[in-house]
Amino acid sequence: MLGYEVSVILSLILLVQAMVLHNGDWLELFEPYRFFEAYKNYLQIDIAAENDDDMLNWKGWVESRLCYLVMKVIHYNLWMWQNGHY
């Protein structure tokens, strides 16, 4: 999925820029991250299908809906921030 690949590449570029600008320790990138301690809330999506073809189609549909959900959340958060609700 091209949009996902672009956002991963962009995230990596931003990470490298942040590390360079703040003289970060590159070894920090490889330290274990305590995800469940850092985030109280998260979303886990499990999908299942009867065969590989159905899984491929279902996976594509779920990925597209997740991208839409993320865009909506970002838009909502931006609106909340712009309107002083944070």
NORTAPE-V448088 format. One record per run of one state. SS is the DSSP state (H for helix, E for strand, - for the rest). FROM is the first residue (numbers start at 1). LEN is the number of residues. If there is no record, write none. Layout:
# NORTAPE-V448088
ss=SS from=FROM len=LEN
ss=SS from=FROM len=LEN
This chain:
# NORTAPE-V448088
ss=- from=1 len=1
ss=H from=2 len=20
ss=- from=22 len=4
ss=H from=26 len=5
ss=- from=31 len=4
ss=H from=35 len=4
ss=- from=39 len=13
ss=H from=52 len=31
ss=- from=83 len=4
